[in-house]
Amino acid sequence: MTITAESFVHVLLFGCPSCTNPISFALATPERNPEETDARSFALHCDCGWKGAKMGILAKRHWVEFWD
Ligand SMILES: [Zn+2]
């Protein structure tokens, strides 16, 4: 894979541990590889009032989009 100036958006979908509603998080990064995002910690908050941090690897879904 070559190095480019392209950007990617990683979209992560977590489940709230309190009410089980989905919590989405979108992260723009030049890194396409999901492993780095999986290793990050995300500060999440839910409409039910739950707040907390979760590692990307704990997301129920994780997908990557081209972002131009
Ligand atoms: Zn919740």
N, CA, C, O and the ligand as a Tripos MOL2 file, in Angstrom:
@<TRIPOS>MOLECULE
protein
  273   271    69     0     0
PROTEIN
NO_CHARGES

@<TRIPOS>ATOM
      1 N           0.8410   -1.1930    0.0000 N.3       1 MET1
      2 CA          0.0000    0.0000    0.0000 C.3       1 MET1
      3 C           0.8830    1.2520    0.0000 C.2       1 MET1
      4 O           1.8800    1.3210    0.7180 O.2       1 MET1
      5 N           0.5100    2.2180   -0.7980 N.am      2 THR2
      6 CA          1.2990    3.4390   -0.8940 C.3       2 THR2
      7 C           0.7660    4.5030    0.0550 C.2       2 THR2
      8 O          -0.3890    4.4750    0.4790 O.2       2 THR2
      9 N           1.6340    5.4240    0.3650 N.am      3 ILE3
     10 CA          1.2410    6.5310    1.2370 C.3       3 ILE3
     11 C           0.5670    7.6000    0.3730 C.2       3 ILE3
     12 O           1.1230    8.0390   -0.6340 O.2       3 ILE3
     13 N          -0.6060    8.0020    0.7720 N.am      4 THR4
     14 CA         -1.3390    9.0150    0.0240 C.3       4 THR4
     15 C          -1.8400   10.0770    0.9890 C.2       4 THR4
     16 O          -1.7550    9.9260    2.2080 O.2       4 THR4
     17 N          -2.3610   11.1480    0.4200 N.am      5 ALA5
     18 CA         -2.9280   12.2170    1.2420 C.3       5 ALA5
     19 C          -4.4130   11.9880    1.4970 C.2       5 ALA5
     20 O          -5.1060   12.8650    2.0110 O.2       5 ALA5
     21 N          -4.8880   10.8180    1.1370 N.am      6 GLU6
     22 CA         -6.3040   10.5530    1.3250 C.3       6 GLU6
     23 C          -6.6490   10.4640    2.8010 C.2       6 GLU6
     24 O          -5.8240   10.1220    3.6490 O.2       6 GLU6
     25 N          -7.8780   10.7790    3.0620 N.am      7 SER7
     26 CA         -8.3570   10.6420    4.4270 C.3       7 SER7
     27 C          -9.4190    9.5520    4.4740 C.2       7 SER7
     28 O         -10.0630    9.2190    3.4790 O.2       7 SER7
     29 N          -9.5640    9.0310    5.6440 N.am      8 PHE8
     30 CA        -10.5750    8.0130    5.8680 C.3       8 PHE8
     31 C         -11.3840    8.4030    7.0930 C.2       8 PHE8
     32 O         -10.9050    9.1000    7.9880 O.2       8 PHE8
     33 N         -12.5820    7.9480    7.1050 N.am      9 VAL9
     34 CA        -13.3880    8.1140    8.3030 C.3       9 VAL9
     35 C         -13.6860    6.7360    8.8510 C.2       9 VAL9
     36 O         -14.2140    5.8660    8.1580 O.2       9 VAL9
     37 N         -13.3390    6.5600   10.0960 N.am     10 HIS10
     38 CA        -13.6710    5.3240   10.7970 C.3      10 HIS10
     39 C         -14.9580    5.5740   11.5570 C.2      10 HIS10
     40 O         -15.0510    6.5080   12.3540 O.2      10 HIS10
     41 N         -15.9270    4.7530   11.3120 N.am     11 VAL11
     42 CA        -17.1950    4.8740   12.0210 C.3      11 VAL11
     43 C         -17.3060    3.6850   12.9630 C.2      11 VAL11
     44 O         -17.2450    2.5280   12.5470 O.2      11 VAL11
     45 N         -17.4680    3.9950   14.2210 N.am     12 LEU12
     46 CA        -17.5760    2.9400   15.2250 C.3      12 LEU12
     47 C         -18.9500    3.0040   15.8680 C.2      12 LEU12
     48 O         -19.4800    4.0750   16.1640 O.2      12 LEU12
     49 N         -19.4970    1.8390   16.0680 N.am     13 LEU13
     50 CA        -20.8200    1.7560   16.6690 C.3      13 LEU13
     51 C         -20.7070    0.9270   17.9470 C.2      13 LEU13
     52 O         -20.4010   -0.2650   17.9230 O.2      13 LEU13
     53 N         -20.9650    1.6060   19.0560 N.am     14 PHE14
     54 CA        -20.8960    0.9500   20.3620 C.3      14 PHE14
     55 C         -22.3100    0.7250   20.8740 C.2      14 PHE14
     56 O         -23.2580    1.3730   20.4290 O.2      14 PHE14
     57 N         -22.4330   -0.1820   21.7930 N.am     15 GLY15
     58 CA        -23.6910   -0.3620   22.4920 C.3      15 GLY15
     59 C         -23.5760    0.2440   23.8770 C.2      15 GLY15
     60 O         -22.6080   -0.0120   24.5930 O.2      15 GLY15
     61 N         -24.5590    1.0450   24.2560 N.am     16 CYS16
     62 CA        -24.5380    1.6290   25.5920 C.3      16 CYS16
     63 C         -24.6820    0.5040   26.6290 C.2      16 CYS16
     64 O         -25.6080   -0.3020   26.5360 O.2      16 CYS16
     65 N         -23.7790    0.4440   27.6100 N.am     17 PRO17
     66 CA        -23.8760   -0.6180   28.6160 C.3      17 PRO17
     67 C         -25.0350   -0.4100   29.5840 C.2      17 PRO17
     68 O         -25.3980   -1.3140   30.3370 O.2      17 PRO17
     69 N         -25.6120    0.7890   29.5570 N.am     18 SER18
     70 CA        -26.6980    1.0770   30.4870 C.3      18 SER18
     71 C         -28.0580    0.7890   29.8580 C.2      18 SER18
     72 O         -28.8840    0.0900   30.4450 O.2      18 SER18
     73 N         -28.2880    1.3320   28.6590 N.am     19 CYS19
     74 CA        -29.6210    1.2090   28.0560 C.3      19 CYS19
     75 C         -29.5930    0.4130   26.7460 C.2      19 CYS19
     76 O         -30.6440    0.1730   26.1530 O.2      19 CYS19
     77 N         -28.4280    0.0090   26.2970 N.am     20 THR20
     78 CA        -28.2030   -0.7970   25.0810 C.3      20 THR20
     79 C         -28.4630   -0.0450   23.7800 C.2      20 THR20
     80 O         -28.3860   -0.6420   22.7070 O.2      20 THR20
     81 N         -28.7690    1.2490   23.8480 N.am     21 ASN21
     82 CA        -28.9190    2.0130   22.6110 C.3      21 ASN21
     83 C         -27.5760    2.1260   21.8930 C.2      21 ASN21
     84 O         -26.5220    2.0630   22.5260 O.2      21 ASN21
     85 N         -27.6150    2.2930   20.5740 N.am     22 PRO22
     86 CA        -26.3560    2.4660   19.8490 C.3      22 PRO22
     87 C         -25.7630    3.8460   20.0810 C.2      22 PRO22
     88 O         -26.4760    4.8450   20.1710 O.2      22 PRO22
     89 N         -24.4560    3.8740   20.1730 N.am     23 ILE23
     90 CA        -23.7020    5.1330   20.2660 C.3      23 ILE23
     91 C         -22.6750    5.1050   19.1430 C.2      23 ILE23
     92 O         -21.8150    4.2240   19.1010 O.2      23 ILE23
     93 N         -22.7680    6.0750   18.2300 N.am     24 SER24
     94 CA        -21.8270    6.0840   17.1120 C.3      24 SER24
     95 C         -20.7230    7.1050   17.3520 C.2      24 SER24
     96 O         -20.9060    8.1030   18.0490 O.2      24 SER24
     97 N         -19.5840    6.8260   16.7580 N.am     25 PHE25
     98 CA        -18.4520    7.7340   16.8670 C.3      25 PHE25
     99 C         -17.7670    7.7330   15.5140 C.2      25 PHE25
    100 O         -17.4370    6.6710   14.9850 O.2      25 PHE25
    101 N         -17.5490    8.9180   14.9470 N.am     26 ALA26
    102 CA        -16.8660    9.0280   13.6590 C.3      26 ALA26
    103 C         -15.5290    9.7270   13.8620 C.2      26 ALA26
    104 O         -15.4480   10.7580   14.5310 O.2      26 ALA26
    105 N         -14.4870    9.1540   13.2780 N.am     27 LEU27
    106 CA        -13.1290    9.6630   13.4680 C.3      27 LEU27
    107 C         -12.4560    9.8070   12.1090 C.2      27 LEU27
    108 O         -12.3130    8.8300   11.3740 O.2      27 LEU27
    109 N         -12.0450   11.0210   11.7790 N.am     28 ALA28
    110 CA        -11.3090   11.2440   10.5310 C.3      28 ALA28
    111 C          -9.8250   11.0280   10.7830 C.2      28 ALA28
    112 O          -9.2710   11.5430   11.7540 O.2      28 ALA28
    113 N          -9.1890   10.2700    9.9110 N.am     29 THR29
    114 CA         -7.7750    9.9580   10.0830 C.3      29 THR29
    115 C          -7.1730    9.6070    8.7270 C.2      29 THR29
    116 O          -7.8790    9.1020    7.8550 O.2      29 THR29
    117 N          -5.8900    9.8640    8.5380 N.am     30 PRO30
    118 CA         -5.2480    9.4000    7.2940 C.3      30 PRO30
    119 C          -4.9600    7.9030    7.3250 C.2      30 PRO30
    120 O          -4.5220    7.3250    6.3300 O.2      30 PRO30
    121 N          -5.2090    7.2880    8.4620 N.am     31 GLU31
    122 CA         -4.8780    5.8700    8.6360 C.3      31 GLU31
    123 C          -6.0770    5.0030    8.2550 C.2      31 GLU31
    124 O          -7.1470    5.0990    8.8570 O.2      31 GLU31
    125 N          -5.8790    4.1590    7.2500 N.am     32 ARG32
    126 CA         -6.9850    3.2970    6.8340 C.3      32 ARG32
    127 C          -7.1040    2.0600    7.7130 C.2      32 ARG32
    128 O          -8.1950    1.5400    7.9460 O.2      32 ARG32
    129 N          -5.9720    1.6140    8.1860 N.am     33 ASN33
    130 CA         -5.9070    0.3840    8.9560 C.3      33 ASN33
    131 C          -6.7810    0.4690   10.2180 C.2      33 ASN33
    132 O          -6.6170    1.4040   11.0020 O.2      33 ASN33
    133 N          -7.6840   -0.4610   10.4290 N.am     34 PRO34
    134 CA         -8.5660   -0.3730   11.5980 C.3      34 PRO34
    135 C          -7.8710   -0.6670   12.9250 C.2      34 PRO34
    136 O          -8.3870   -0.3080   13.9830 O.2      34 PRO34
    137 N          -6.7060   -1.3170   12.8830 N.am     35 GLU35
    138 CA         -6.0680   -1.7400   14.1450 C.3      35 GLU35
    139 C          -5.7290   -0.5560   15.0460 C.2      35 GLU35
    140 O          -5.8950   -0.6210   16.2640 O.2      35 GLU35
    141 N          -5.2420    0.5450   14.4190 N.am     36 GLU36
    142 CA         -4.8630    1.6950   15.2430 C.3      36 GLU36
    143 C          -6.0750    2.3070   15.9280 C.2      36 GLU36
    144 O          -6.0200    2.7080   17.0900 O.2      36 GLU36
    145 N          -7.1680    2.3690   15.1790 N.am     37 THR37
    146 CA         -8.3910    2.9120   15.7650 C.3      37 THR37
    147 C          -8.9360    1.9660   16.8360 C.2      37 THR37
    148 O          -9.4720    2.4130   17.8500 O.2      37 THR37
    149 N          -8.7980    0.6770   16.6100 N.am     38 ASP38
    150 CA         -9.2440   -0.2960   17.6100 C.3      38 ASP38
    151 C          -8.5090   -0.1080   18.9290 C.2      38 ASP38
    152 O          -9.0640   -0.3600   19.9980 O.2      38 ASP38
    153 N          -7.2620    0.3350   18.8510 N.am     39 ALA39
    154 CA         -6.4300    0.4620   20.0510 C.3      39 ALA39
    155 C          -6.6490    1.7790   20.7750 C.2      39 ALA39
    156 O          -6.1000    1.9970   21.8550 O.2      39 ALA39
    157 N          -7.4490    2.6570   20.1840 N.am     40 ARG40
    158 CA         -7.7040    3.9460   20.8310 C.3      40 ARG40
    159 C          -8.8500    3.8380   21.8220 C.2      40 ARG40
    160 O          -9.6640    2.9150   21.7750 O.2      40 ARG40
    161 N          -8.8840    4.8060   22.7150 N.am     41 SER41
    162 CA         -9.9750    4.8790   23.6740 C.3      41 SER41
    163 C         -10.8940    6.0350   23.2600 C.2      41 SER41
    164 O         -10.4250    7.1160   22.9030 O.2      41 SER41
    165 N         -12.1730    5.7970   23.3120 N.am     42 PHE42
    166 CA        -13.1430    6.8050   22.8980 C.3      42 PHE42
    167 C         -14.0000    7.2240   24.0850 C.2      42 PHE42
    168 O         -14.5340    6.3910   24.8160 O.2      42 PHE42
    169 N         -14.1170    8.5420   24.2560 N.am     43 ALA43
    170 CA        -14.9920    9.0720   25.3030 C.3      43 ALA43
    171 C         -16.4060    9.1190   24.7300 C.2      43 ALA43
    172 O         -16.6820    9.8570   23.7840 O.2      43 ALA43
    173 N         -17.2730    8.3410   25.3040 N.am     44 LEU44
    174 CA        -18.6310    8.1980   24.7730 C.3      44 LEU44
    175 C         -19.6460    8.7270   25.7690 C.2      44 LEU44
    176 O         -19.4300    8.7120   26.9810 O.2      44 LEU44
    177 N         -20.7520    9.1900   25.2260 N.am     45 HIS45
    178 CA        -21.8650    9.5280   26.0970 C.3      45 HIS45
    179 C         -23.1570    9.2000   25.3810 C.2      45 HIS45
    180 O         -23.2580    9.3060   24.1590 O.2      45 HIS45
    181 N         -24.1200    8.8090   26.1480 N.am     46 CYS46
    182 CA        -25.3940    8.3410   25.6050 C.3      46 CYS46
    183 C         -26.5080    9.2650   26.0560 C.2      46 CYS46
    184 O         -26.3910    9.9590   27.0660 O.2      46 CYS46
    185 N         -27.5840    9.2640   25.2940 N.am     47 ASP47
    186 CA        -28.7460   10.0820   25.6350 C.3      47 ASP47
    187 C         -29.3310    9.7150   27.0010 C.2      47 ASP47
    188 O         -29.9920   10.5370   27.6330 O.2      47 ASP47
    189 N         -29.0930    8.5000   27.4490 N.am     48 CYS48
    190 CA        -29.6450    8.0720   28.7420 C.3      48 CYS48
    191 C         -28.8670    8.6500   29.9130 C.2      48 CYS48
    192 O         -29.2820    8.5260   31.0660 O.2      48 CYS48
    193 N         -27.7260    9.2890   29.6100 N.am     49 GLY49
    194 CA        -26.9390    9.8780   30.6790 C.3      49 GLY49
    195 C         -25.6430    9.1280   30.9500 C.2      49 GLY49
    196 O         -24.7740    9.6160   31.6720 O.2      49 GLY49
    197 N         -25.5160    7.9310   30.3630 N.am     50 TRP50
    198 CA        -24.2750    7.1700   30.5730 C.3      50 TRP50
    199 C         -23.1020    7.8650   29.9040 C.2      50 TRP50
    200 O         -23.2160    8.3620   28.7830 O.2      50 TRP50
    201 N         -21.9960    7.8930   30.5880 N.am     51 LYS51
    202 CA        -20.7440    8.4000   30.0280 C.3      51 LYS51
    203 C         -19.6480    7.4200   30.3670 C.2      51 LYS51
    204 O         -19.6440    6.8120   31.4380 O.2      51 LYS51
    205 N         -18.7380    7.2770   29.4610 N.am     52 GLY52
    206 CA        -17.6250    6.3860   29.7490 C.3      52 GLY52
    207 C         -16.6810    6.3130   28.5780 C.2      52 GLY52
    208 O         -16.9030    6.9300   27.5370 O.2      52 GLY52
    209 N         -15.6350    5.5580   28.7610 N.am     53 ALA53
    210 CA        -14.6470    5.3760   27.7100 C.3      53 ALA53
    211 C         -14.6040    3.9080   27.3150 C.2      53 ALA53
    212 O         -14.6920    3.0120   28.1540 O.2      53 ALA53
    213 N         -14.4670    3.6930   26.0210 N.am     54 LYS54
    214 CA        -14.3480    2.3230   25.5300 C.3      54 LYS54
    215 C         -13.2580    2.2730   24.4870 C.2      54 LYS54
    216 O         -13.0420    3.2270   23.7390 O.2      54 LYS54
    217 N         -12.5840    1.1600   24.4520 N.am     55 MET55
    218 CA        -11.6020    0.9340   23.4070 C.3      55 MET55
    219 C         -12.3270    0.6610   22.0890 C.2      55 MET55
    220 O         -13.4180    0.0910   22.0650 O.2      55 MET55
    221 N         -11.6870    1.0860   20.9920 N.am     56 GLY56
    222 CA        -12.2850    0.8500   19.6860 C.3      56 GLY56
    223 C         -12.5680   -0.6110   19.4080 C.2      56 GLY56
    224 O         -13.5210   -0.9480   18.7040 O.2      56 GLY56
    225 N         -11.7380   -1.4750   19.9630 N.am     57 ILE57
    226 CA        -11.8970   -2.9140   19.7120 C.3      57 ILE57
    227 C         -13.2220   -3.4280   20.2670 C.2      57 ILE57
    228 O         -13.7120   -4.4790   19.8530 O.2      57 ILE57
    229 N         -13.8050   -2.6690   21.2220 N.am     58 LEU58
    230 CA        -15.0520   -3.0970   21.8420 C.3      58 LEU58
    231 C         -16.2750   -2.6620   21.0510 C.2      58 LEU58
    232 O         -17.4040   -2.9770   21.4290 O.2      58 LEU58
    233 N         -16.0620   -1.9380   19.9550 N.am     59 ALA59
    234 CA        -17.1990   -1.5250   19.1380 C.3      59 ALA59
    235 C         -17.8950   -2.7390   18.5350 C.2      59 ALA59
    236 O         -17.2550   -3.7210   18.1590 O.2      59 ALA59
    237 N         -19.2020   -2.6510   18.4520 N.am     60 LYS60
    238 CA        -19.9560   -3.7460   17.8320 C.3      60 LYS60
    239 C         -19.7350   -3.7610   16.3260 C.2      60 LYS60
    240 O         -19.7090   -4.8200   15.7000 O.2      60 LYS60
    241 N         -19.5750   -2.5710   15.7530 N.am     61 ARG61
    242 CA        -19.2890   -2.4560   14.3280 C.3      61 ARG61
    243 C         -18.1960   -1.4170   14.1470 C.2      61 ARG61
    244 O         -18.0750   -0.4650   14.9180 O.2      61 ARG61
    245 N         -17.4160   -1.6270   13.1200 N.am     62 HIS62
    246 CA        -16.3370   -0.6840   12.8200 C.3      62 HIS62
    247 C         -16.1330   -0.7380   11.3170 C.2      62 HIS62
    248 O         -15.7160   -1.7650   10.7820 O.2      62 HIS62
    249 N         -16.4210    0.3500   10.6370 N.am     63 TRP63
    250 CA        -16.1720    0.3460    9.2200 C.3      63 TRP63
    251 C         -15.4570    1.6120    8.8010 C.2      63 TRP63
    252 O         -15.4230    2.5990    9.5360 O.2      63 TRP63
    253 N         -14.8840    1.5700    7.6070 N.am     64 VAL64
    254 CA        -14.0120    2.6320    7.1430 C.3      64 VAL64
    255 C         -14.5220    3.1330    5.7870 C.2      64 VAL64
    256 O         -14.8010    2.3500    4.8790 O.2      64 VAL64
    257 N         -14.6340    4.4420    5.6830 N.am     65 GLU65
    258 CA        -15.0850    5.0700    4.4380 C.3      65 GLU65
    259 C         -13.9840    5.9610    3.8860 C.2      65 GLU65
    260 O         -13.2210    6.5640    4.6410 O.2      65 GLU65
    261 N         -13.9110    6.0370    2.5770 N.am     66 PHE66
    262 CA        -13.0690    7.0670    1.9610 C.3      66 PHE66
    263 C         -13.6630    8.4220    2.2910 C.2      66 PHE66
    264 O         -14.8830    8.5880    2.3270 O.2      66 PHE66
    265 N         -12.8040    9.3710    2.5270 N.am     67 TRP67
    266 CA        -13.2800   10.7110    2.8730 C.3      67 TRP67
    267 C         -12.4710   11.7130    2.0700 C.2      67 TRP67
    268 O         -11.2980   11.9490    2.3590 O.2      67 TRP67
    269 N         -13.1030   12.3050    1.0540 N.am     68 ASP68
    270 CA        -12.3450   13.2190    0.2010 C.3      68 ASP68
    271 C         -12.8320   14.6450    0.3430 C.2      68 ASP68
    272 O         -12.3010   15.5460   -0.3070 O.2      68 ASP68
    273 ZN        -27.6460    4.6770   27.1780 Zn       69 ZN69
@<TRIPOS>BOND
     1     1     2 1
     2     2     3 1
     3     3     4 2
     4     3     5 am
     5     5     6 1
     6     6     7 1
     7     7     8 2
     8     7     9 am
     9     9    10 1
    10    10    11 1
    11    11    12 2
    12    11    13 am
    13    13    14 1
    14    14    15 1
    15    15    16 2
    16    15    17 am
    17    17    18 1
    18    18    19 1
    19    19    20 2
    20    19    21 am
    21    21    22 1
    22    22    23 1
    23    23    24 2
    24    23    25 am
    25    25    26 1
    26    26    27 1
    27    27    28 2
    28    27    29 am
    29    29    30 1
    30    30    31 1
    31    31    32 2
    32    31    33 am
    33    33    34 1
    34    34    35 1
    35    35    36 2
    36    35    37 am
    37    37    38 1
    38    38    39 1
    39    39    40 2
    40    39    41 am
    41    41    42 1
    42    42    43 1
    43    43    44 2
    44    43    45 am
    45    45    46 1
    46    46    47 1
    47    47    48 2
    48    47    49 am
    49    49    50 1
    50    50    51 1
    51    51    52 2
    52    51    53 am
    53    53    54 1
    54    54    55 1
    55    55    56 2
    56    55    57 am
    57    57    58 1
    58    58    59 1
    59    59    60 2
    60    59    61 am
    61    61    62 1
    62    62    63 1
    63    63    64 2
    64    63    65 am
    65    65    66 1
    66    66    67 1
    67    67    68 2
    68    67    69 am
    69    69    70 1
    70    70    71 1
    71    71    72 2
    72    71    73 am
    73    73    74 1
    74    74    75 1
    75    75    76 2
    76    75    77 am
    77    77    78 1
    78    78    79 1
    79    79    80 2
    80    79    81 am
    81    81    82 1
    82    82    83 1
    83    83    84 2
    84    83    85 am
    85    85    86 1
    86    86    87 1
    87    87    88 2
    88    87    89 am
    89    89    90 1
    90    90    91 1
    91    91    92 2
    92    91    93 am
    93    93    94 1
    94    94    95 1
    95    95    96 2
    96    95    97 am
    97    97    98 1
    98    98    99 1
    99    99   100 2
   100    99   101 am
   101   101   102 1
   102   102   103 1
   103   103   104 2
   104   103   105 am
   105   105   106 1
   106   106   107 1
   107   107   108 2
   108   107   109 am
   109   109   110 1
   110   110   111 1
   111   111   112 2
   112   111   113 am
   113   113   114 1
   114   114   115 1
   115   115   116 2
   116   115   117 am
   117   117   118 1
   118   118   119 1
   119   119   120 2
   120   119   121 am
   121   121   122 1
   122   122   123 1
   123   123   124 2
   124   123   125 am
   125   125   126 1
   126   126   127 1
   127   127   128 2
   128   127   129 am
   129   129   130 1
   130   130   131 1
   131   131   132 2
   132   131   133 am
   133   133   134 1
   134   134   135 1
   135   135   136 2
   136   135   137 am
   137   137   138 1
   138   138   139 1
   139   139   140 2
   140   139   141 am
   141   141   142 1
   142   142   143 1
   143   143   144 2
   144   143   145 am
   145   145   146 1
   146   146   147 1
   147   147   148 2
   148   147   149 am
   149   149   150 1
   150   150   151 1
   151   151   152 2
   152   151   153 am
   153   153   154 1
   154   154   155 1
   155   155   156 2
   156   155   157 am
   157   157   158 1
   158   158   159 1
   159   159   160 2
   160   159   161 am
   161   161   162 1
   162   162   163 1
   163   163   164 2
   164   163   165 am
   165   165   166 1
   166   166   167 1
   167   167   168 2
   168   167   169 am
   169   169   170 1
   170   170   171 1
   171   171   172 2
   172   171   173 am
   173   173   174 1
   174   174   175 1
   175   175   176 2
   176   175   177 am
   177   177   178 1
   178   178   179 1
   179   179   180 2
   180   179   181 am
   181   181   182 1
   182   182   183 1
   183   183   184 2
   184   183   185 am
   185   185   186 1
   186   186   187 1
   187   187   188 2
   188   187   189 am
   189   189   190 1
   190   190   191 1
   191   191   192 2
   192   191   193 am
   193   193   194 1
   194   194   195 1
   195   195   196 2
   196   195   197 am
   197   197   198 1
   198   198   199 1
   199   199   200 2
   200   199   201 am
   201   201   202 1
   202   202   203 1
   203   203   204 2
   204   203   205 am
   205   205   206 1
   206   206   207 1
   207   207   208 2
   208   207   209 am
   209   209   210 1
   210   210   211 1
   211   211   212 2
   212   211   213 am
   213   213   214 1
   214   214   215 1
   215   215   216 2
   216   215   217 am
   217   217   218 1
   218   218   219 1
   219   219   220 2
   220   219   221 am
   221   221   222 1
   222   222   223 1
   223   223   224 2
   224   223   225 am
   225   225   226 1
   226   226   227 1
   227   227   228 2
   228   227   229 am
   229   229   230 1
   230   230   231 1
   231   231   232 2
   232   231   233 am
   233   233   234 1
   234   234   235 1
   235   235   236 2
   236   235   237 am
   237   237   238 1
   238   238   239 1
   239   239   240 2
   240   239   241 am
   241   241   242 1
   242   242   243 1
   243   243   244 2
   244   243   245 am
   245   245   246 1
   246   246   247 1
   247   247   248 2
   248   247   249 am
   249   249   250 1
   250   250   251 1
   251   251   252 2
   252   251   253 am
   253   253   254 1
   254   254   255 1
   255   255   256 2
   256   255   257 am
   257   257   258 1
   258   258   259 1
   259   259   260 2
   260   259   261 am
   261   261   262 1
   262   262   263 1
   263   263   264 2
   264   263   265 am
   265   265   266 1
   266   266   267 1
   267   267   268 2
   268   267   269 am
   269   269   270 1
   270   270   271 1
   271   271   272 2
@<TRIPOS>SUBSTRUCTURE
     1 MET1         2 RESIDUE 1 A MET
     2 THR2         6 RESIDUE 1 A THR
     3 ILE3        10 RESIDUE 1 A ILE
     4 THR4        14 RESIDUE 1 A THR
     5 ALA5        18 RESIDUE 1 A ALA
     6 GLU6        22 RESIDUE 1 A GLU
     7 SER7        26 RESIDUE 1 A SER
     8 PHE8        30 RESIDUE 1 A PHE
     9 VAL9        34 RESIDUE 1 A VAL
    10 HIS10       38 RESIDUE 1 A HIS
    11 VAL11       42 RESIDUE 1 A VAL
    12 LEU12       46 RESIDUE 1 A LEU
    13 LEU13       50 RESIDUE 1 A LEU
    14 PHE14       54 RESIDUE 1 A PHE
    15 GLY15       58 RESIDUE 1 A GLY
    16 CYS16       62 RESIDUE 1 A CYS
    17 PRO17       66 RESIDUE 1 A PRO
    18 SER18       70 RESIDUE 1 A SER
    19 CYS19       74 RESIDUE 1 A CYS
    20 THR20       78 RESIDUE 1 A THR
    21 ASN21       82 RESIDUE 1 A ASN
    22 PRO22       86 RESIDUE 1 A PRO
    23 ILE23       90 RESIDUE 1 A ILE
    24 SER24       94 RESIDUE 1 A SER
    25 PHE25       98 RESIDUE 1 A PHE
    26 ALA26      102 RESIDUE 1 A ALA
    27 LEU27      106 RESIDUE 1 A LEU
    28 ALA28      110 RESIDUE 1 A ALA
    29 THR29      114 RESIDUE 1 A THR
    30 PRO30      118 RESIDUE 1 A PRO
    31 GLU31      122 RESIDUE 1 A GLU
    32 ARG32      126 RESIDUE 1 A ARG
    33 ASN33      130 RESIDUE 1 A ASN
    34 PRO34      134 RESIDUE 1 A PRO
    35 GLU35      138 RESIDUE 1 A GLU
    36 GLU36      142 RESIDUE 1 A GLU
    37 THR37      146 RESIDUE 1 A THR
    38 ASP38      150 RESIDUE 1 A ASP
    39 ALA39      154 RESIDUE 1 A ALA
    40 ARG40      158 RESIDUE 1 A ARG
    41 SER41      162 RESIDUE 1 A SER
    42 PHE42      166 RESIDUE 1 A PHE
    43 ALA43      170 RESIDUE 1 A ALA
    44 LEU44      174 RESIDUE 1 A LEU
    45 HIS45      178 RESIDUE 1 A HIS
    46 CYS46      182 RESIDUE 1 A CYS
    47 ASP47      186 RESIDUE 1 A ASP
    48 CYS48      190 RESIDUE 1 A CYS
    49 GLY49      194 RESIDUE 1 A GLY
    50 TRP50      198 RESIDUE 1 A TRP
    51 LYS51      202 RESIDUE 1 A LYS
    52 GLY52      206 RESIDUE 1 A GLY
    53 ALA53      210 RESIDUE 1 A ALA
    54 LYS54      214 RESIDUE 1 A LYS
    55 MET55      218 RESIDUE 1 A MET
    56 GLY56      222 RESIDUE 1 A GLY
    57 ILE57      226 RESIDUE 1 A ILE
    58 LEU58      230 RESIDUE 1 A LEU
    59 ALA59      234 RESIDUE 1 A ALA
    60 LYS60      238 RESIDUE 1 A LYS
    61 ARG61      242 RESIDUE 1 A ARG
    62 HIS62      246 RESIDUE 1 A HIS
    63 TRP63      250 RESIDUE 1 A TRP
    64 VAL64      254 RESIDUE 1 A VAL
    65 GLU65      258 RESIDUE 1 A GLU
    66 PHE66      262 RESIDUE 1 A PHE
    67 TRP67      266 RESIDUE 1 A TRP
    68 ASP68      270 RESIDUE 1 A ASP
    69 ZN69       273 GROUP 0 **** ****
